[in-house]
Amino acid sequence: MLRGAEMQTLNDLLGESKIFLNREVLSPHYTPKKLVFREREINSIERAVAPALKGERGRNLFVYGKTGTGKTSCVNYVIEEIKNIPNTKVKISYINCRMYNSRFKILARITADHLPTYAKRGYGAVDLYERLRSWIEEDSKIFILALDEIDMVKDLDDLVYTMTRINSDIKAGGVAIIGISNKVSFKEELDPRSLSTLYETELVFPPYYATELYAIIKERAAFGFRKGVISDEILHFIAAQAAKEGGDARFSLKVLSKVGELGEERNLSTISMKEAQDASRVTEDDVVYELIGTLPEHQKLVLYSVALLTQSGGTYKKLTDGVDTYLFSGEVYNRYKSISESMKKQPKSERWYRKYLSELEMQGLIASFESGKGIRGHTKLVKLLCPAKKTRDIIEKDVFGMETEVE
């Protein structure tokens, strides 16, 4: 079959790119040699771990902020700094808790990092604990445990108790924990003793401004693209779009990378605004899909209830200004309860429901506000900020299965 003139052959794909110079530097997972606009935050992390570098126990640190604010990059930056210090007794494990989401899995991963021959013997959590305790104490090591997406650990209270207990059980050495999360409210679920132990120091990462996002992607573009491929106008456009997404640097880098991919697919040598606009739309869809997929189950069910009511209305008349649909918070909760019960799950209390709304709002998936007088008294109104059908489809596929719908 003849190929169209616009299609690329395998040789084209394997040949030298007309667009990219170095794709790796455009990845959100790439840590540059210098992290701009995060000097204060890096210094705060360094101050927290500095005692460990002097042979003392470091301070536990909790780092939080919205997605794409540089939390993980800054922690990894400091970890690399520590690794480059000669003759230090500091040992580090960086663990993504989305993959290792229980105390046992994390203990096993730490053991695999530092005692690989022992890790394969099938020991239980207590045995792993004792071995790690002995390993730390034998030559007064200081162990730093960095837990990314710490809120994903199912038995976090048990994990915090286990790791901090080491400090009580050993005569020399110590453990310090760095927790990273974009969900501020999750800590309210912790036992007060775990909370007081874990949050010795807190560090909040603010969103990036549009000017900062522009500077970040301009520097990446200079090393990632060939000269003349992408213009300043497009970089400003991408930065502005990312600023609308809450100052998310990862979003801007994903758009930047997608722009290049579209340029290659279309066999271009320079990127136009059309590629930038198309890349922004595709990335926005991908980010929404990824974000919804990471929500805890009951938050998904609350969001699903908002999407259902936004599409179809309910017992009460919907409020609309001709453009947006506003829902009564109470009706959303009733729908959430009904869906949970139909799934044989215990609905969360109204107190937790309000926390879920706050979390969804922080993630940019909904907006909520008090109605003021005149609408059934003072009541909270809720508005969905992403497409209702897409939200519904994502959750139905993720929670209920592709063929299942809940009405």
URPEGI-V62998 format. One record per pair of residues at least 12 apart in sequence whose C-alpha atoms are under 6 Angstrom apart, sorted by sequence separation. I is the first residue (numbers start at 1). J is the second residue. D is the distance in Angstrom with one decimal. If there is no record, write none. Layout:
# URPEGI-V62998
i: {I/I}
j: {J/J}
d: {D/D}
This chain:
# URPEGI-V62998
i: {369/368/368/367/259/367/259/366/366/366/259/365/104/258/214/255/214/255/213/305/150/210/150/210/305/142/144/146/149/150/305/42/140/141/142/143/144/145/146/147/148/149/140/142/144/210/302/137/137/157/209/208/207/229/230/229/90/92/97/101/102/329/89/90/91/92/93/94/95/96/97/101/102/329/90/92/97/102/328/329/98/327/97/326/327/103/326/299/326/307/307/304/67/60/62/63/64/66/57/59/60/61/62/63/64/65/58/60/64/62/60/69/63/65/60/61/62/63/64/65/61/69/68/68/68/26/25/23/22/21/20/21/20/21/19/20/19/28/28/26/18}
j: {381/381/382/382/275/383/276/383/384/385/279/385/125/279/236/279/239/280/239/332/179/239/180/240/335/173/175/177/180/181/336/74/172/173/174/175/176/177/178/179/180/181/173/175/177/243/336/172/173/194/247/247/247/270/271/271/141/143/148/152/153/380/141/142/143/144/145/146/147/148/149/153/154/381/143/145/150/155/381/382/152/381/152/381/382/159/382/356/383/388/392/392/182/176/178/179/180/182/174/176/177/178/179/180/181/182/176/178/182/199/198/207/202/204/200/201/202/203/204/205/202/248/248/249/250/220/224/224/224/224/224/225/225/226/225/226/226/250/253/257/269}
d: {5.5/5.5/4.4/5.8/5.7/5.2/5.6/5.5/4.5/4.9/5.4/5.3/5.5/5.5/5.9/5.5/5.0/5.6/5.2/5.9/5.7/5.4/5.8/5.6/5.8/5.1/5.9/5.9/5.4/5.9/5.6/5.8/4.9/4.8/4.9/4.8/4.9/4.8/4.6/4.9/4.7/4.8/3.9/5.9/5.8/5.2/5.5/5.4/5.7/6.0/5.9/4.5/4.6/4.3/5.4/5.8/6.0/5.8/5.8/5.8/5.2/5.4/5.2/4.8/4.9/4.8/5.2/4.7/5.2/4.9/5.5/4.3/5.5/5.6/5.8/5.9/5.8/5.9/4.9/6.0/5.9/5.4/5.8/6.0/5.0/5.0/5.5/5.8/5.0/4.8/5.9/5.9/6.0/5.2/5.8/6.0/5.7/4.9/5.2/5.9/4.8/4.8/4.7/4.8/4.9/4.9/5.3/5.8/5.3/5.9/5.9/5.4/6.0/5.6/5.5/4.8/4.8/4.8/5.2/4.8/5.8/6.0/4.3/4.8/4.7/6.0/5.8/5.6/4.5/5.1/5.9/4.8/4.4/5.2/5.8/5.7/5.8/5.3/5.9/5.8/5.7}
